[in-house]
Amino acid sequence: MSRKRVVIVGGVAGGATCAARLRRLDETAEILVLDRGPYVSFANCGLPYYVGDVIQDESKLLLASPELFRKRFNIEVRTKHEVTAIDRGRRTVTVKDLEAGTESKEPYDALVLSPGAAPIRPAWPGIDLPGIFTLRSVPDSREIRHWIETRNPGTAVVVGGGFIGLEMTENLRHRGIAVTVVELARQVMPPLDAEMAEYAREHLESHGVNLVLGEGVVGFEQAGGSELMVRTQSGATFDADLVVLSIGVRPETQLARSAGLEIGDRDGIHVNEQMQTSDPHIWAIGDAVEVRNWVTGQWELVPLAGPANRQGRVAADAICGRETKFRGVQGSAVCGFFGLTVALTGATEKSLHRAGVKDFAIVYLHPGHHAGYYPGAKTIHLKLLFRKSDGRVLGAQGVGEQGVARRIDVIAQAIQMKATVFDLEEAELCYAPQYGAAKDPVNLAGMIASNVMRGDMELAPWSEVGATSAFLLDVREVHEVRAGALAGAVNIPLGELRARLKELPRSKEIWVTCQVGQRAYYACRILAQHGFRVRNLSGGYNTNSMVHPEEAKEPVAV
């Protein structure tokens, strides 16, 4: 092997993984990692839990030191060294030692850019007031911890209701701080489809979190002492002793731009399947690059640790001349707060609409996370998206207290393998009553979708319930209907349906609902075989209550 010099800009997930992989593939290469921060490899996903004192020892967040890289991998790591320029012609980078203030030139045969992404910090009035923080690094978390321990704040405002914002919300509440979340979107967890996010909203409010949705922050003021006042677009104000900005990140592309590298439409560094930039000697990985969505084919920014690690391996393989490619991302992610788990993989309904995809269908289900007869079964709310033309699985979202991540992981792998709903139907998964059921939630999702594919059941869209001229039929028991029902729906319990067929119109399509969808399916099969035109409102009234949360859930007289 010819000796080559590889310079990697940035560590953490992508850069550190790339460096270690390079060494395993090429013992002769000279590898230099430059990072402007104090740590080359740390667990940034654990930062909210360090703030919340769930993780109490900061050293637990530090995954690998420069000394470990030197001794174990013979890799030189220089922290507090910032790369300020790239000379592509001479193949050198300009490096500033942030402690000494000196500059030097470092040559490279291959250059890997892993600069990450910076928290978005808009130029709002008062943005630089004391007590307003972002969370992206260990020093950030240390500053927030110090503020909490020295100021003993009673109230906090978290700006942004996404993954990090809600994890921070839980951890601030864990430290006894009352939290208001201000989110510009009309839902928490913006990556989710709106009706699935409703479960998260209800759970957060049940744990005392004040949610302000559909409101944007416009500025901050000093309210007296260390107290801050957060002002929103509507003119509303919220007092806070602490503010955490969690409104997303922006790819760090200035170095690449200055070097004339191609930047994509989403303002990330453009790379090919080998993570190679427009310069054949420069690769880029991690939060700063644009990647293609495995399902929709759209270019996206996906600042997640899993893809960054895989990209680091791909870049290392490519530098060493191996056949390799990064297949793309599907956005698999999970978040937990106050005992609730929210997870998703693949396409969402809104991402399919954005991509112009029309060939898809949706089923909802609400199974228990394990066998119902075994104590402690918790409901999993699942949404499965699949292609109508061939049944290929496109995406899934799950919300619940137990067993959610396991099911979404299974479906994530199915998406990677281009599996269909028929494959989910046949999936052989582990079963014992305390872990699942003979028909696992994944199987059930596949079975329901397969019923649609085979023509055994047609779906009716919940979004059109209020405008449809179809006959609405509720097949729940009377006591269930009294607790809440669709406006205008006629109640005929499933057990009475065969005897009361004459009460149903043959001139209209019938849309059937129950509580979670199972009895409605049974009713659809009965009615279809008696010549009625019938469709199922998938997921039952449980789903309707999330699709139409504005409807009053008051008792209904029957």
Buried (B, 14 or more C-beta within 10 A) or exposed (E): EEEBBBBBBBBBBBBBBBBBBBBEBBEEBBBBBBBBBEBBBBBBBBBBBBBBEEBEEEEEBBBBBBEBBEEEBEBBBBBBBBBEBBEBEEBBBBBBEBEEEEEEEBBBBBBBBBBBBBBBBEEBEBBEBEBBBBBBBBEBBBBBBEBBEEBEBEBBBBBBBBBBBBBBBBBBBBBEBBBBBBBBBEBBBBBBBBBBBBBBBBBBEEBEBBBBBEBBBBBBBEBEEBBBBBBBEEEEEBBBBBBBBBBBBBBBBEBBEEBEBEBBEBEBBBBEBBBBBBBEEBBBBBBBBBBBBBBBEBBBBBBBBEBBBBBBBBBBBBBBEEEBEBEBBBBBBBBBBBEBBBBBBBBBBEBBEEBEBEEBBBBBBBBBBBBEEBEEBBBBBBBBBBBBEEBBBBBBBBBBBBBBBBBBBBBBEBBBEEBBBBBBBEBEBEBEBEBBBEBBBBBBBBBBBBBBBEEBBBBBBBEEBEEBEBBBBBBBBEEBBBEBBBEEBBBBBBEEBEEEBEEBEEEBBBBBBBBBBBBBBBBBBBBBEEEBBBBBBBBBBBBBBBBBBEEEEEEBEE
